[in-house]
């Protein structure tokens, strides 16, 4: 009987491997069979239909402990620590389009996050839980980033996320009767924020939204999906949880669909049955509800968000890829074919990248400006508005280097009529200030914004669409 079951399970994997070869899935993750020893595979999942198929079978049951899984959604790669009947414990890289699997001799990788701009894995040292580590994927060199508050039992619920724009690794741990939110700046190699909250105020399964530079999570006490600030622990409810929600299933992580503003959460009901819901954080509605969710580990949402260049000082950087070509105001810049470009003039910068799996993609445009301050120091002043287009709210991220500025924001319609004005948006030196742009009665259509730094002969401008 056992041999028959094993034979059928292998046929099931091979059948679905062929079936799904022509399909594109928004989520990829790892699956293992708990009732047999030779069934584990890479799964592809369409959360809008509930279709879940095997993409690539592995030989021997593979175990990924503690959700040691990270992803590169721009180059379609999964990173994970695993061991199986035929493979020792180690760190592995899986190329989804080609099914190439790279084994390394590296191990002890816990709570991994991928930094797409520096092609590196940031993870917790699982032997001591007292330091953050980094693996450079170009050289495969490991180094210690910084010491962090030591936890007695590791990261709570495996809850961590990463903001690539501010280069902040965010995680949660518990001690005594309190929950701690820790924010580590990767560039400065310092713990920059540590807040303490009661367990009833815990926000868990925190995810990062690339498009709006925001964090979302779940608060069980309020039974809400919430907008979350990890620096303070404060949160704001944005949507209700499904009526049959009774807790997260086996500590599985949530994901976020940036393009459609959906918080995607696997969970369990009162009978401990797996469910999945896609909750729209703008409308508060549950856009999709899947009553039967397969038992596999979510990897990441692939191909759902714009690639936004990273601005640091006068340098603009694309995500890691195979090849690059930079453009300024729509014009090709001959010879600017590196991952980063030093911006020599103001304007709209974007990059055409060739991904590792040979797809050609344009990044979003970033508005970069340089102005001369009266004391002859350079003011580096740039802005990004996302999502764009948007329906209800968008985030205007203002990046300032070398000066304290007070900004004025003006918004015009296509006729050049001023429809809104905001004064004195204070931005500290060498910081990243975020302003939430509300629709507030503006009709659908194209608009232009203008940011003016007080006391400087400088304007940063851009355009956006409300739909």
PyMOL commands that set and color helices and strands:
alter all, ss='L'
color gray80, all
select helices_A, chain A and resi 2-19+65-67+156-158+199-201
alter helices_A, ss='H'
color red, helices_A
select strands_A, chain A and resi 27-32+40-46+51-58+62-63+69-72+77-84+90-95+101-103+109-115+120-125+131-136+141-147+160-163+168-175+178-185+190-198+204-209+214-219+224-228+235-240+255-257+262-268+274-280+286-290+296-301+310-312+315-317+323-328+331-332+340-342+347-354+360-362+366-372+378-386+393-401+405-412+418-427+431-438+445-453+459-466
alter strands_A, ss='S'
color yellow, strands_A
deselect
rebuild
show_as cartoon
